[in-house]
Amino acid sequence: VQLQASGGGLVQAGGALILSCEASGRTFSRYGMGWFRQAPGKEREFVASISRSGGSTNYADSVKGRLTISRDNAKNTVYLQMNSLKHEDTAVYYCAATYYSGTPYREYEYDVWGQGTLVTISS
């Protein structure tokens, strides 16, 4: 599978944005999916993950209640709805696919990575 992330941009604090990650191939539903981010000068960190069926999700504490991960297996796409955005959400966001079951949050559990999409939140 190959992943293509899109939807990044410049948004004012308090605003909203939706990221998309489209997967190539016909095996998308066999992968759990995750979003990670890397802020300037910081290490990449876990944001959210969703199970193969979409029935389970997992979030970093810093984004709970503001960001929502979802997927549409018919469209081979995973989404990250971002609301109430804060300056500290500024980062390059990466989508990733995993063969692990459940909703993993560690980078090493992910097998395929997409290119990043830049999200910039202005104060």
Rosetta blueprint (number, residue, H / E / L):
1 V L
2 Q L
3 L E
4 Q E
5 A E
6 S E
7 G L
8 G L
9 G E
10 L E
11 V E
12 Q E
13 A L
14 G L
15 G L
16 A L
17 L E
18 I E
19 L E
20 S E
21 C E
22 E E
23 A E
24 S L
25 G L
26 R L
27 T L
28 F H
29 S H
30 R H
31 Y L
32 G E
33 M E
34 G E
35 W E
36 F E
37 R E
38 Q E
39 A L
40 P L
41 G L
42 K L
43 E L
44 R L
45 E E
46 F E
47 V E
48 A E
49 S E
50 I E
51 S L
52 R L
53 S L
54 G L
55 G L
56 S L
57 T E
58 N E
59 Y E
60 A L
61 D L
62 S L
63 V L
64 K L
65 G L
66 R L
67 L E
68 T E
69 I E
70 S E
71 R E
72 D E
73 N L
74 A L
75 K L
76 N L
77 T E
78 V E
79 Y E
80 L E
81 Q E
82 M E
83 N L
84 S L
85 L L
86 K L
87 H H
88 E H
89 D H
90 T L
91 A E
92 V E
93 Y E
94 Y E
95 C E
96 A E
97 A E
98 T E
99 Y L
100 Y L
101 S L
102 G L
103 T L
104 P L
105 Y L
106 R L
107 E H
108 Y H
109 E H
110 Y L
111 D L
112 V E
113 W E
114 G L
115 Q L
116 G L
117 T E
118 L E
119 V E
120 T E
121 I E
122 S E
123 S L
